[in-house]
Amino acid sequence: MMSKHCLMVGAGLSGAVIGRMLAEAGHRITIVDARAHVGGNCHTERDAETGVMVHIYGPHIFHTDDAEVWDYVNKFETFLPYKNRVKTTSQGAVYSLPVNLHTINQYFGQTLRPDEARVFLESKADTSITDPQTFEDQALRFVGPELYEAFFKGYTIKQWGCQPTDLPASILKRLPVRFNYDDNYFYHKFQGMPENGYTAMIEAILDHPGITVQLETTVSRDQAAQYDHVFYSGPIDGWFGYELGRLGYRTLDFERFDYQGDYQGCAVMNYGDVDVPYTRITEHKHFSPWESHEGSVLYREFSRACGPEDIPYYPIRMVAEKTLLQEYVDRAEAEANVTFVGRLGTYRYLDMDVTIREALDCGRRFLAAQAAGEKMPAFTVNPL
Ligand SMILES: Cc1cc2nc3c(=O)[nH]c(=O)nc-3n(C[C@H](O)[C@H](O)[C@H](O)COP(=O)(O)OP(=O)(O)OC[C@H]3O[C@@H](n4cnc5c(N)ncnc54)[C@H](O)[C@@H]3O)c2cc1C
């Protein structure tokens, strides 16, 4: 096999995982990132003053059912047990999320058992809505007006910057309620936190003699021809200089504040009321329950429309964005030697485990294409 020189644009999980696989197969890999650190949006940093491991771009909890992905991350970093248990402050009280039997009993002042709670909630649900079109319809149909107002409406307005009547029903696919006391936010079999943070894990993935990392380096389309192949994990519209317009994103502002002691007693406290401007507060030291720190680092999280200078976080993916995305996908498919990967390259929200799964598959596809003398496609997953 002829060794190729590949460029990975982005030193997040996508670039690191693909780069590692190709380096292990004997290819030469250059990984660049515009930022001063590796890790992409999963980047973690130990705070110099308090010693707390801070999730710089917002809280990241690892959870998956994918055994290969779980084995993969455990090869590069020790994962310690962590279960995400989220609370929410709403209408002057604190409740457990996701909405579960405790939340229902507390909210309505009841002592219902699971079967009784089902019947009770059905009596609250708006059964006149037979064909829910919007998020609001769907929520009212599932849980009725009280729980909708307390736990879904305000948070959704703040998160997406629009009314729930303007969002599609498909956002709430299933009944968002548990009829037991399970308050583990995720259902996945494997859950944990990297002992030394995600950046240490990604540094270990990148630690291979075939990989060179260049930070604070921005790559654009005109540099692609210098490489045999490019894997691009930046924004797909950015690759084309935003020629057709910008794909819509929500961005986040994190307002940091420090505290001596334990500020809120949990890692994540949501705020459901619309008159509280932030969506949640995260207290980072609770993401590392095996550590002990006197000082505490907290983030108030605000969501707003993403401007040209902001970090794109959540793709909006409504009809207008998908139409524009289709045009960029057509352009991408006409590129000679570029594969678009990851959350920004494919304009999708991807959890870390899905990102790693797709990166492993993408790396294998490249190796298979090389072996067969075939062209590597622009996408190994359909972004639409
Ligand atoms: C607020 C938030 C919370 C999240 N929480 C969780 C969670 O709890 N659990 C979970 O599993 N997942 C979570 N995720 C998802 C997780 O962040 C992603 O799965 C992961 O970051 C995707 O990795 P990536 O490599 O595709 O993209 P990124 O991490 O975004 O990496 C892309 C990199 O490319 C670089 N780049 C872009 N363009 C260029 C260019 N032209 N030149 C050079 N460099 C460039 C960027 O600087 C960036 O570092 C969360 C995401 C967000 C937004």
The ligand as an ORCA input file, in Angstrom:
! r2SCAN-3c Opt
* xyz 0 1
  C     -23.046     22.360     24.568
  C     -22.756     20.968     24.105
  C     -22.806     19.940     25.012
  C     -22.537     18.656     24.599
  N     -22.625     17.657     25.511
  C     -22.393     16.391     25.135
  C     -22.545     15.342     26.067
  O     -22.883     15.548     27.245
  N     -22.314     14.078     25.643
  C     -21.956     13.788     24.350
  O     -21.765     12.624     24.030
  N     -21.793     14.781     23.457
  C     -21.996     16.070     23.817
  N     -21.842     17.079     22.896
  C     -21.384     16.752     21.533
  C     -19.840     16.834     21.340
  O     -19.392     18.136     21.608
  C     -19.514     16.429     19.895
  O     -19.888     15.090     19.711
  C     -18.040     16.535     19.518
  O     -17.474     17.747     19.902
  C     -17.904     16.391     18.014
  O     -16.519     16.380     17.650
  P     -16.046     16.920     16.244
  O     -14.605     16.572     16.151
  O     -16.944     16.433     15.161
  O     -16.275     18.500     16.288
  P     -15.594     19.641     17.168
  O     -15.369     19.175     18.554
  O     -16.396     20.854     16.955
  O     -14.165     19.839     16.489
  C     -13.993     20.531     15.276
  C     -12.674     21.291     15.365
  O     -12.372     21.811     14.063
  C     -11.731     23.044     14.210
  N     -11.871     23.783     12.935
  C     -13.039     24.093     12.307
  N     -12.781     24.716     11.139
  C     -11.438     24.776     11.016
  C     -10.552     25.291     10.007
  N     -10.995     25.842      8.857
  N      -9.213     25.209     10.195
  C      -8.724     24.646     11.345
  N      -9.509     24.129     12.323
  C     -10.839     24.192     12.159
  C     -12.451     23.698     15.383
  O     -11.618     24.680     15.992
  C     -12.712     22.498     16.300
  O     -11.716     22.367     17.288
  C     -22.165     18.371     23.263
  C     -22.123     19.412     22.337
  C     -22.434     20.691     22.750
  C     -22.453     21.780     21.734
*
